[in-house]
Amino acid sequence: MERKSILIVDDDPGILNSFKEILEPEGYNVDTAQTGSEALEKCKARLYNIAVINKQTEADSISEDRVIGWIESRYEETKRNRSPRKGPAPAHVPEIEE
């Protein structure tokens, strides 16, 4: 069976590593990108089954909307699912202090 591929986009290397450590042992191929530019190049090179893109990633001029727009323009089956949360995490989700 072919392994599913996932692209994770976040400017925090710790978050990227955490996703890889959790998902790869479960049988997923996990690619990561720290910028919109890097994510766009990876999307142009291969098709991912899912992309998790942090809206707060602003390390360069290519926004997550541009990356998602590029994906949607090439794959009609693409579904966009955005977290409706704006503001702090709900009370049952602990905030992580650095």
C-alpha angles and dihedrals in degrees: 000000000000116000115242116242125224130189116206117194119193135129092227112088090200092060091047091051091047092054091049093048092051101039105037095062087052089060103263127132104230124197121182136202130187097198139039090244092055091046092051092051091050091049090052090052098050146003117253125204090218138004122202108199124185109222090210093063104117104153091126142010097273109093128207088250090061092049092048091044091054091050093047092049091058103036116046093192091064114125122199116213115181126187107245092209116118115175133012123354117270116269092258092057111074118227114232114228119208 
